[in-house]
């Protein structure tokens, strides 16, 4: 049952989209089709990921204000009220990104599965209105065979993963130095995870990309570079938005 839903809602639409793109790109270049499909999916997910990134960036920039609330000496209930007012004032919801990420995960995995399973445009999978590509050129730009392992693309996938982690906003450290404080543990855990995502996960991505195929590596590269560009844009625009709100509040 779940497998049928997965195929009907996610896998079949993606494999058909890839078939359509291969049929229209010059020379049936699979690499160009993979790039276009990855960008198409990222654009469809853009409103969801944009909202999530905006909230993440805002939370990072509001960290100093949150620390002031923690140091205020107010009761837990009063701190909660002040924190809620801060979020409301800056139109930020720290929990809104969670649901958005959960929605994106199945789509991202389905896209990954399309490349992992191998590019096969079987008659039983392709929709009747989609033209089955007569030619599938797996040699990207006449240089890289996407059906084979590519150390070059794998290394680029790892580098792109590092860049994505590098541009992710990191929370400002808490002013609390009490190691018994639960917030201190949470911050230490968060910092540890950030370090692993930045310095260890890129090697994992490169290894997986090399172990499977060049198509997976190319998908990862394009997806990560798109995310980097989106993150840089969000960081700049969100900072400008919060700076303007602060100026308005000061002059009120």
N, C-alpha and C positions, 0 to 999 in steps of 0.2 A: 504493500500500500504506500508506504513512505517513499520507496524507490520509484514508484510510478509517478507520484507527485513531484519528486525531485527532477525526473526526466521531463515531465510535461511543462513544469513551471520554469525550470532553470536550464538544464542541460540541452534540451532540444532547441529552445530559442537561440541559445548561444552558438551551438554548432551550425544551425541554419544561417545565422548572421555571418558566421565565418565563411560558410560556403558561398553566400551571396557576395561577400567582399572579394573572395578569391576569384570569383567569376568575372568581376568588373575591373580588378586592378591589372595593369599592363603585365602581360606575360604570366599571369596567374601566380605572381610572387607571393608566397605564403608569408614571408616576413613582413611585407607591407600590409597584408591583410591582418596579421596579428597586431601590428601597431595600431591600425585603424580600429580594430575591435576593442582593444584595451582602452583607447581614448574614448570610444563610444560609451563603454560601460562606465568609465570614470565620469563622463559628462552626465550620464543618467543618475549616477550616485552623487553628483556634485552638490545638490541642495542639502542632502543629508550630511555629507562629510563636511561641508562648509559650516553648517551650524555647529557641528561637534567641535571643529577646530576653533571657531570663534569663541565658544565657551571655554575651551581649554586655554586659549591665549588670554582671555579676560581673567580667568581664575589665577593665572600666573602673575598678571600685572596687579591684581588686587591683593596679592599675598602680603605686602607690607601693611595694608589696612587691616587685614585679618589678624596679623600679628599684634597690632595695636589693641585690637579688641581683646585678644588673649591676655595681654599685659594690663588691661584696664582694672583688674581686680574685681570685676563684676561677677555676680553669681552666674552659674551655668545657664539658667533660664534667661537672664539678662543678656548674656553673650549670644545666645541663640537668637534672641530678638534683634540685637544689633547687627548680627551677621545677616539675618533675613532682610533687614532694611537696607544693608549695603548691597546685597544682590539685587533687590528690587530697584534701588536707586540707579544702578548701572545696567539694569535689564539683563541680568545674567542668571542662568539657572545651572548650577553645577551638576545636576543629574540629567539634564536633557540630552547630553551626548551619549549616555549609556544605551538608551533604546535605539538611537540612530546607528550606533556601531553594531549592535546586535542584528539590525536589519541588513546591514551591508555584508556581514560575514558570510551568509549562505551564497550570495551572489558572487563574492570574490572566490570562494572555494569552488563554485561551479565553473567559473572561468578557468581557474587553475586545472580543474578536472578535465576540461575540454582538451587542453594541451597535454596533460599527463596521460590520458587514455590513447592519445595518438590521433592524428588528423585523418579520420575515415568518414567519408560522406556516403554512408550506406543508404540504399533506397528506402529502407524502413524507418530511417531517422529524418531524412530530408522532406520538408513539406512539398506538396504537389506544385505550389506556385513558385518554388525556388529552383532556379536552374542549377543542375549539378555541374560543377566545373569540369570542363573537358581536359583542362591542363592544370596540374598543381606543381608549381616550381618550388621545391623545398630549399633551393640554394638562394639565400637572401642576397639580393643585389649581385648575384653571380659569384659570391665570395664564400659565404658561410652556410653550410648545410644544417638546417634547423632540425633535421631528424637525427643528427649525430651529436655527440658530446662536443662542446666548444669551451675550451679553457678561457679563451678570450672573452666570450660573452658571460661566462660564469664569474670572471674577475670583475667585469663591469657591473654585473648584478650585485655583487658584494659591495662595490664602491657606491653604487646608487642607494643601497640599503643604509650604508653609513651616513650618506648625505641626508637621507630622510630623518634619521635619528639625530643628526647634528642640528638640524633646523627646528626640531621639535622644541617647544618652550619647556624650560625646566622650572619647577616651583622654587620660589625664593626660600632660603632656609629660615626656620623658625628662630625667634629670638630666645626661645626656651633652651636651656642647657641641661635640664633635668633629665637624666637618662631613664628615670622611672616613668616619665610622662609618656602616656600612650601615643601622643602626637609625635614625640621624638622617635619612637619605634617605627611609626608609620612613615616618617620622613626618611629614616635610614633605609627602610625597605624600598621606598620609592626611588631613592638615590641609587641603591644597588641595582634595581631593575633597569633604571635609565642607563647606567654604566654598561650593563650586559647588552641592552638593546643597541648601544652605540658601538661597543668594541667586540662583542662576541657574536651577536646575531648575524652581522654581515658575513662572517666566515661560514656560519651555518647555511645561510642563503646561497652563498657561492658554491658550497659543497653539494647542496640539493640541486641547484641549477645545473651543475656539471654532471651529476649522477643521472639525470633524467634526459634532457635534450636541450638543444639550442633554443627551441620554441619557448620552453619554460623560462629560460634565462632572458630572452628578449621581452617576454611578457613582464617579468619582474623589473627589468630596466625601465621600460616605458611607464609602468605603473608607479614606480618610485619617483621618477623624474617629474611626473605629473603632480604627485603628492608634494614634492619639494617646492615646485612653483606655487602650488596652492597655499602651502604653509607660509612661504615668504610673503605672499600677498596678504594673507590673513594677519600675520604678525604686524605688518605695517598699517593696515587699515584699522585693526582693532586698537592699536596704540593711539592712532589719531582720534578715534571715536571716544576712547576713555579720557584722553587729554582734553577734548572739547567739553565733555561732561564735567570734568573737574573744574575747568574755567567757569562754566556756568554756575556750578554750585558755590564757588568762591565769591562770585559777584552777586549772589542772591541775597 
